[in-house]
Each structure stands twice: as C-alpha cells, then as structure tokens.
Amino acid sequence: MLTSIPVTEISPRCSTCGMGQLCLPVGMSQQDLLKMDTLVQERVRVHKGETLYRMGDPLTAVYAVRFGTLKTHVTLEDGRSQITGFHLPGEIVGLDGLGEMQHASDATALEDAEVCVVRFSELQALSGDLPSLQTQFLRLMSKEISQDQVMLMTLGSMRAEERLAAFLVNLSERLSARGYSSSEFVLRMSREEIGSYLGLKLETVSRLFSRFAEAGLIQIRQRHVKLIDMAGIKQIYNRSC
C-alpha cells in the first residue's frame, strides 16, 4: 500500500532539497524556489514492487523522484511488458500522459522509493504567477522528447553490444550527476528488465555482460558493476554515433 506523507512532517522542501539542481526547480532564483515550496505539499512512499500509477489512470499529478529508482512500462497486446524508462532521483515521471491527460504507462518501484507529488491543477495555477516555472516545465518536456529520440536511435540503428554499452554510459553519467560513483554501482534493474528496455533477449544481455567482462571492460558480480575501461565502452557505443 502506498504511504502518503505531508511535506510539513519531513524536510527538505524544494528550496533546500539536494535534488533541486536536477529536478523541476533547477536554475530558479531563491525567491522563486520559496514559491515552489507551496507547490509540493505531499510525498508518497512506494515500496519495492509497488505501482505508483497505472496506464489509463487519470493524470492528476506528475511525480518527482526524491530517492529510489522507478521503471515505467507498458503491457503489449500479447501480454508482454515493455519497459520504457528507468527513473533516478531528481527525474520526473508521468510527463508522457499529458497529451491525453491519462497515464500512458505503469510506474513501478525497483527499490523502496519516495516521490514528491506535483498536482497538475496546482502546477497550472502557480505557473501563472511564476514564469520561470513554465520555462522549467517546457525544459522537462523537451528533455523527455530528446530521450525518446535517443531511444529510437538506440533500438533502430545499434547492434546489441552497442545498445548495452550506450546503456552503461548513460547510467554512469546520470549517477555521476547525482553525486554517486560513475564507475561502480549496483544495478537496480534485472538483466531481463535491461533486455526489455533495450529490445534484447535475456540470454543476449547475459552473454554481453560476460563478453564485456572477458574483454576487461567491466567487472560484474550479480548486480554489482564496476566499469574498468570507460574509454573502451564508449568506443563501442560511438560506432553508431
């Protein structure tokens, strides 16, 4: 069961949150940040395996990941699940539903997580008094479109090993931007989930991880990954760039 937590019971708020340099308030003045504190009045705890929202649910809010990792995924007509994204702290989930005002995917926690609830009606109201918020929201929408374009290129033109190399480089850079190690981390997603995201079979993902390890590019033990030769990994990725 999802646990709702009033923001007044816990800190920090938008103006003091460590994820502010990555999330919706990035680049705002301190005065505007204080106004942002009125926008987020609720947080939700999502335990590992729980679903934050489901495809087809009315879109009443978007969500900023405060800690933990979520995946977004859709169920295809044949019953298979296709993962459309992995979302780290400081990222917004739910933007893909704005067109029809209903969620276009399910969002499920890959580990215990907490999200800030950004009610869409309150977002619209505050945007009228806070032009910088409109700019930030457009920036997030543009970023979402760019990520979709990169994903289409990855699935459409890259070979299997290039897809996995691109995934590792992208994850490394995103973790680094959040102050985590860029070369050593724990994968919160399974090999099967990585395969779903990259359009690869589980066996292919497992074989590629083994091949990368044998080539001295990475060390891997279950879900713990250490990137040994980042230049070599990027060289594989850059073949298609």
Contacts in CASP RR format, 6 or more apart in sequence:
PFRMAT RR
TARGET T0000
AUTHOR 0000-0000-0000
METHOD contacts of the structure
MODEL  1
MLTSIPVTEISPRCSTCGMGQLCLPVGMSQQDLLKMDTLVQERVRVHKGE
TLYRMGDPLTAVYAVRFGTLKTHVTLEDGRSQITGFHLPGEIVGLDGLGE
MQHASDATALEDAEVCVVRFSELQALSGDLPSLQTQFLRLMSKEISQDQV
MLMTLGSMRAEERLAAFLVNLSERLSARGYSSSEFVLRMSREEIGSYLGL
KLETVSRLFSRFAEAGLIQIRQRHVKLIDMAGIKQIYNRSC
1 50 0 8 1.000
2 44 0 8 1.000
2 45 0 8 1.000
2 46 0 8 1.000
2 50 0 8 1.000
2 52 0 8 1.000
3 44 0 8 1.000
3 45 0 8 1.000
4 42 0 8 1.000
4 43 0 8 1.000
4 44 0 8 1.000
4 45 0 8 1.000
5 42 0 8 1.000
5 43 0 8 1.000
5 44 0 8 1.000
5 45 0 8 1.000
5 114 0 8 1.000
6 41 0 8 1.000
6 42 0 8 1.000
6 43 0 8 1.000
7 13 0 8 1.000
7 40 0 8 1.000
7 41 0 8 1.000
7 42 0 8 1.000
7 43 0 8 1.000
7 116 0 8 1.000
8 41 0 8 1.000
10 43 0 8 1.000
12 18 0 8 1.000
13 36 0 8 1.000
13 37 0 8 1.000
13 40 0 8 1.000
14 20 0 8 1.000
14 23 0 8 1.000
14 24 0 8 1.000
14 25 0 8 1.000
14 33 0 8 1.000
14 36 0 8 1.000
14 37 0 8 1.000
14 39 0 8 1.000
14 40 0 8 1.000
14 116 0 8 1.000
15 25 0 8 1.000
15 30 0 8 1.000
15 33 0 8 1.000
15 34 0 8 1.000
15 36 0 8 1.000
15 37 0 8 1.000
17 23 0 8 1.000
17 25 0 8 1.000
17 66 0 8 1.000
19 64 0 8 1.000
19 66 0 8 1.000
19 89 0 8 1.000
19 90 0 8 1.000
19 178 0 8 1.000
20 26 0 8 1.000
20 90 0 8 1.000
21 27 0 8 1.000
22 89 0 8 1.000
22 90 0 8 1.000
22 91 0 8 1.000
22 177 0 8 1.000
22 178 0 8 1.000
23 64 0 8 1.000
23 90 0 8 1.000
23 91 0 8 1.000
23 92 0 8 1.000
24 36 0 8 1.000
24 64 0 8 1.000
24 92 0 8 1.000
24 118 0 8 1.000
24 133 0 8 1.000
24 136 0 8 1.000
24 137 0 8 1.000
24 140 0 8 1.000
25 32 0 8 1.000
25 33 0 8 1.000
25 36 0 8 1.000
25 136 0 8 1.000
26 136 0 8 1.000
27 132 0 8 1.000
27 136 0 8 1.000
28 36 0 8 1.000
28 132 0 8 1.000
28 133 0 8 1.000
28 136 0 8 1.000
29 132 0 8 1.000
32 130 0 8 1.000
32 132 0 8 1.000
32 133 0 8 1.000
35 126 0 8 1.000
35 129 0 8 1.000
35 130 0 8 1.000
36 126 0 8 1.000
36 130 0 8 1.000
36 133 0 8 1.000
38 126 0 8 1.000
39 118 0 8 1.000
39 119 0 8 1.000
39 122 0 8 1.000
39 123 0 8 1.000
39 126 0 8 1.000
39 133 0 8 1.000
40 64 0 8 1.000
40 116 0 8 1.000
40 117 0 8 1.000
40 118 0 8 1.000
41 117 0 8 1.000
42 116 0 8 1.000
42 117 0 8 1.000
42 119 0 8 1.000
43 66 0 8 1.000
43 114 0 8 1.000
43 115 0 8 1.000
43 116 0 8 1.000
43 117 0 8 1.000
44 52 0 8 1.000
44 63 0 8 1.000
44 114 0 8 1.000
44 115 0 8 1.000
44 117 0 8 1.000
45 112 0 8 1.000
45 113 0 8 1.000
45 114 0 8 1.000
46 52 0 8 1.000
46 70 0 8 1.000
46 109 0 8 1.000
46 112 0 8 1.000
46 113 0 8 1.000
46 114 0 8 1.000
46 115 0 8 1.000
47 109 0 8 1.000
47 112 0 8 1.000
48 109 0 8 1.000
48 110 0 8 1.000
48 111 0 8 1.000
48 112 0 8 1.000
49 108 0 8 1.000
49 109 0 8 1.000
49 110 0 8 1.000
50 108 0 8 1.000
50 109 0 8 1.000
51 106 0 8 1.000
51 107 0 8 1.000
51 108 0 8 1.000
51 109 0 8 1.000
52 63 0 8 1.000
52 70 0 8 1.000
52 93 0 8 1.000
52 107 0 8 1.000
52 108 0 8 1.000
52 109 0 8 1.000
52 115 0 8 1.000
53 63 0 8 1.000
53 94 0 8 1.000
53 103 0 8 1.000
53 106 0 8 1.000
53 107 0 8 1.000
54 103 0 8 1.000
54 106 0 8 1.000
55 74 0 8 1.000
55 75 0 8 1.000
55 103 0 8 1.000
55 104 0 8 1.000
55 105 0 8 1.000
55 106 0 8 1.000
56 102 0 8 1.000
56 103 0 8 1.000
56 104 0 8 1.000
57 102 0 8 1.000
57 103 0 8 1.000
58 101 0 8 1.000
58 102 0 8 1.000
58 103 0 8 1.000
59 94 0 8 1.000
59 97 0 8 1.000
59 98 0 8 1.000
59 100 0 8 1.000
59 101 0 8 1.000
59 102 0 8 1.000
59 103 0 8 1.000
59 120 0 8 1.000
60 119 0 8 1.000
60 120 0 8 1.000
60 121 0 8 1.000
61 117 0 8 1.000
61 118 0 8 1.000
61 119 0 8 1.000
61 120 0 8 1.000
62 92 0 8 1.000
62 93 0 8 1.000
62 94 0 8 1.000
62 95 0 8 1.000
62 98 0 8 1.000
62 118 0 8 1.000
62 120 0 8 1.000
62 123 0 8 1.000
63 92 0 8 1.000
63 93 0 8 1.000
63 94 0 8 1.000
63 107 0 8 1.000
63 115 0 8 1.000
63 116 0 8 1.000
63 117 0 8 1.000
63 118 0 8 1.000
64 90 0 8 1.000
64 91 0 8 1.000
64 92 0 8 1.000
64 115 0 8 1.000
64 116 0 8 1.000
64 118 0 8 1.000
65 87 0 8 1.000
65 88 0 8 1.000
65 89 0 8 1.000
65 90 0 8 1.000
65 91 0 8 1.000
65 92 0 8 1.000
65 93 0 8 1.000
65 113 0 8 1.000
65 114 0 8 1.000
65 115 0 8 1.000
66 89 0 8 1.000
66 90 0 8 1.000
66 113 0 8 1.000
66 114 0 8 1.000
66 115 0 8 1.000
66 116 0 8 1.000
67 89 0 8 1.000
67 113 0 8 1.000
67 114 0 8 1.000
68 88 0 8 1.000
68 89 0 8 1.000
68 109 0 8 1.000
68 110 0 8 1.000
68 111 0 8 1.000
68 112 0 8 1.000
68 113 0 8 1.000
68 114 0 8 1.000
68 188 0 8 1.000
69 86 0 8 1.000
69 87 0 8 1.000
69 88 0 8 1.000
69 109 0 8 1.000
69 110 0 8 1.000
69 111 0 8 1.000
69 113 0 8 1.000
69 188 0 8 1.000
69 189 0 8 1.000
70 86 0 8 1.000
70 87 0 8 1.000
70 93 0 8 1.000
70 107 0 8 1.000
70 108 0 8 1.000
70 109 0 8 1.000
70 110 0 8 1.000
70 113 0 8 1.000
70 115 0 8 1.000
71 83 0 8 1.000
71 85 0 8 1.000
71 86 0 8 1.000
71 87 0 8 1.000
71 107 0 8 1.000
71 108 0 8 1.000
71 110 0 8 1.000
71 189 0 8 1.000
71 193 0 8 1.000
72 83 0 8 1.000
72 84 0 8 1.000
72 85 0 8 1.000
72 87 0 8 1.000
72 93 0 8 1.000
72 94 0 8 1.000
72 96 0 8 1.000
72 105 0 8 1.000
72 106 0 8 1.000
72 107 0 8 1.000
73 81 0 8 1.000
73 82 0 8 1.000
73 83 0 8 1.000
73 84 0 8 1.000
73 85 0 8 1.000
73 105 0 8 1.000
73 106 0 8 1.000
73 108 0 8 1.000
73 196 0 8 1.000
74 81 0 8 1.000
74 82 0 8 1.000
74 84 0 8 1.000
74 104 0 8 1.000
74 105 0 8 1.000
74 106 0 8 1.000
75 81 0 8 1.000
75 82 0 8 1.000
75 106 0 8 1.000
76 82 0 8 1.000
81 196 0 8 1.000
82 196 0 8 1.000
83 189 0 8 1.000
83 193 0 8 1.000
83 195 0 8 1.000
83 196 0 8 1.000
83 197 0 8 1.000
84 96 0 8 1.000
84 105 0 8 1.000
84 197 0 8 1.000
85 197 0 8 1.000
86 110 0 8 1.000
86 171 0 8 1.000
86 188 0 8 1.000
86 189 0 8 1.000
86 197 0 8 1.000
87 93 0 8 1.000
87 107 0 8 1.000
88 174 0 8 1.000
88 175 0 8 1.000
88 178 0 8 1.000
89 178 0 8 1.000
90 178 0 8 1.000
92 118 0 8 1.000
92 140 0 8 1.000
93 107 0 8 1.000
93 115 0 8 1.000
94 103 0 8 1.000
94 104 0 8 1.000
94 105 0 8 1.000
94 107 0 8 1.000
95 140 0 8 1.000
95 141 0 8 1.000
95 144 0 8 1.000
96 103 0 8 1.000
96 104 0 8 1.000
96 105 0 8 1.000
96 144 0 8 1.000
97 103 0 8 1.000
97 104 0 8 1.000
98 141 0 8 1.000
110 188 0 8 1.000
110 189 0 8 1.000
110 193 0 8 1.000
111 188 0 8 1.000
123 133 0 8 1.000
123 137 0 8 1.000
126 133 0 8 1.000
127 133 0 8 1.000
127 134 0 8 1.000
127 137 0 8 1.000
128 134 0 8 1.000
153 240 0 8 1.000
154 162 0 8 1.000
154 163 0 8 1.000
154 166 0 8 1.000
154 198 0 8 1.000
155 163 0 8 1.000
155 198 0 8 1.000
155 199 0 8 1.000
157 240 0 8 1.000
158 166 0 8 1.000
158 240 0 8 1.000
159 240 0 8 1.000
160 198 0 8 1.000
160 200 0 8 1.000
160 204 0 8 1.000
160 208 0 8 1.000
161 208 0 8 1.000
161 211 0 8 1.000
161 212 0 8 1.000
161 236 0 8 1.000
162 236 0 8 1.000
162 237 0 8 1.000
162 239 0 8 1.000
162 240 0 8 1.000
163 198 0 8 1.000
163 199 0 8 1.000
163 200 0 8 1.000
164 194 0 8 1.000
164 198 0 8 1.000
164 200 0 8 1.000
164 205 0 8 1.000
164 208 0 8 1.000
164 209 0 8 1.000
164 212 0 8 1.000
165 212 0 8 1.000
165 233 0 8 1.000
165 234 0 8 1.000
165 236 0 8 1.000
165 237 0 8 1.000
166 237 0 8 1.000
167 194 0 8 1.000
167 197 0 8 1.000
167 198 0 8 1.000
168 218 0 8 1.000
168 225 0 8 1.000
168 227 0 8 1.000
168 233 0 8 1.000
169 230 0 8 1.000
169 233 0 8 1.000
169 234 0 8 1.000
169 237 0 8 1.000
171 185 0 8 1.000
172 182 0 8 1.000
172 183 0 8 1.000
172 185 0 8 1.000
172 227 0 8 1.000
172 230 0 8 1.000
173 182 0 8 1.000
175 181 0 8 1.000
175 182 0 8 1.000
175 185 0 8 1.000
176 182 0 8 1.000
182 227 0 8 1.000
182 230 0 8 1.000
183 226 0 8 1.000
183 227 0 8 1.000
183 230 0 8 1.000
184 224 0 8 1.000
184 225 0 8 1.000
184 226 0 8 1.000
184 227 0 8 1.000
185 224 0 8 1.000
185 225 0 8 1.000
186 223 0 8 1.000
186 224 0 8 1.000
186 225 0 8 1.000
187 194 0 8 1.000
187 223 0 8 1.000
187 224 0 8 1.000
187 225 0 8 1.000
188 223 0 8 1.000
189 197 0 8 1.000
190 223 0 8 1.000
191 202 0 8 1.000
191 205 0 8 1.000
191 206 0 8 1.000
191 209 0 8 1.000
192 202 0 8 1.000
192 205 0 8 1.000
194 200 0 8 1.000
194 205 0 8 1.000
195 201 0 8 1.000
195 202 0 8 1.000
195 204 0 8 1.000
195 205 0 8 1.000
198 205 0 8 1.000
200 208 0 8 1.000
209 218 0 8 1.000
209 220 0 8 1.000
212 218 0 8 1.000
212 220 0 8 1.000
212 233 0 8 1.000
213 219 0 8 1.000
213 220 0 8 1.000
216 228 0 8 1.000
216 229 0 8 1.000
217 227 0 8 1.000
217 228 0 8 1.000
217 229 0 8 1.000
217 232 0 8 1.000
217 233 0 8 1.000
217 236 0 8 1.000
218 225 0 8 1.000
218 226 0 8 1.000
218 227 0 8 1.000
218 228 0 8 1.000
218 229 0 8 1.000
218 233 0 8 1.000
219 225 0 8 1.000
219 226 0 8 1.000
219 228 0 8 1.000
220 226 0 8 1.000
227 233 0 8 1.000
END
